[in-house]
Amino acid sequence: MNNKILITGGAGFIGSHVVRLFVNQYPHYHIFNLDALTYAGNLANISDIETKPNYTFVKGDIVDGNFIHELFAKEKFDGVIHLAAESHVDRSITNPLSFIMTNVVGTANLLNAAKAVWADDFAGKMFYHVSTDEVYGSLHRPEDFFLETTPYDPQSPYSASKAGSDHLVRAYHNTYKMPVVITNCSNNYGPNQFPEKLLPLMIHNILKGKPLPVYGKGENVRDWLYVVDHARAIDLVYHKGKTGETYNIGGFNEWKNIDIVHLLCKTMDQKLGRAEGTSAGLITFVKDRAGHDLRYAIDATKIMNELGWKPSLQFEEGLSKTIDWYLQNQHWMDEITSGAYQQYYENQYINR
């Protein structure tokens, strides 16, 4: 069984939940968390495990090929779970090159380093690449769902960069026989999500009485996956997934953006003791995002049938739990929105 596992992007939203699960569930593994601590990386997300004996944090950028090769040569990882990525569509429209560098070049650096250290002796090794359903493009018929065999049709610089990294991972499997698995997931939500994303942004703005910006008419449809359920799926795929395979991970929870915002407003009003309709009055429709895909929906039958995974929460329950976490951890959100989290936790890291 693998002993040293490198998890990239482990101070981010999804990554922090994966790191926590692996550190707590597998004390015989040593988990290395590699994160560049860009704006979306926050060591507060994993402060509860930072003193665990089987956990090591490493600050570094996957774009730095020399650093990555030296790290692999030193630690000789048995497995990689690759989550580090630039992931916000709006930011990719403004600055596509940073997405190409991190998502494509960074993935290539990891693949090359793994190949060099493993030296074609792939017994007990695994390179797990975590991707997105956005690589498939947009669905236009209500009866259609993304399958693992759906042709790629990325529509934004973000999804194009993730599609490129997916293709690289498959190429290393086909060319060098490197053991890989890929998962493509739907929209994640839950604790510790950076407030540029829909749900934490809306929760924060409701608390502060700020407008709730909704693109276009809010008709875009997304499938929603609770982040803890996603971490459980990653655990299963890493340990039981078939080499060279792709698994789609979805929550079977399709919602129009405007319907989610209305449900969120209603739930927030109830939890905050406000009159119903108070928060909905903050909804503000804004110009639609360029290249905004209409609908994503994942068919997760393969991972359910082959690995026995299924989501534990329906969206209404998961949303309620998510709101409760943000209400109970408003200091976390305040540190994010003020920027204090970066300086404080950077100092914590430097002084350790």
QUIVENFEN-V364750 format. One record per backbone hydrogen bond with DSSP energy under -1.0 kcal/mol. NH is the residue of the N-H (numbers start at 1). CO is the residue of the C=O. If there is no record, write none. Layout:
nh = <NH;NH>
co = <CO;CO>
This chain:
nh = <5;6;7;8;9;12;16;17;18;19;20;21;22;23;24;25;26;29;30;31;32;33;34;35;41;42;45;46;47;49;52;55;56;58;60;64;65;68;69;70;71;72;73;74;75;76;78;79;80;81;82;83;92;93;94;95;100;101;102;103;104;105;106;108;109;110;111;112;113;114;115;116;117;118;119;121;122;125;126;127;128;129;130;131;133;136;137;139;144;146;150;153;160;161;162;163;164;165;166;167;168;169;170;171;172;173;174;175;176;177;178;181;182;183;184;185;186;187;189;197;201;202;203;204;205;206;207;208;210;212;214;216;218;221;222;224;225;227;230;231;232;233;234;235;236;237;238;239;240;241;244;245;247;249;255;257;258;260;261;262;263;264;265;266;267;268;269;270;271;272;274;278;281;282;283;284;286;292;296;299;304;305;306;307;309;318;319;320;321;322;323;324;325;326;327;328;333;334;335;336;337;338;341;344;345;346;347;348;349;350;351>
co = <30;79;32;81;34;9;12;13;14;15;16;17;18;19;20;21;22;26;3;54;5;56;7;58;38;11;42;43;44;46;49;52;31;33;35;61;63;64;65;66;67;68;69;70;71;72;4;4;126;6;128;8;88;89;90;91;96;97;98;99;100;100;101;104;105;106;107;108;109;110;111;112;113;114;115;118;120;122;78;179;80;181;82;183;185;133;134;295;141;297;147;135;156;157;158;159;160;161;162;163;164;165;166;167;168;169;170;171;172;173;172;127;245;129;247;131;249;223;225;194;197;198;199;200;201;202;203;204;205;282;284;286;215;294;255;253;187;189;226;227;228;229;230;231;232;233;234;235;236;237;180;242;182;184;222;220;218;256;257;258;259;260;261;262;263;264;265;266;267;268;269;275;277;279;280;212;214;289;221;146;300;301;302;303;303;314;315;316;317;318;319;320;321;322;323;324;329;330;331;332;333;334;335;340;341;342;343;344;345;346;347>
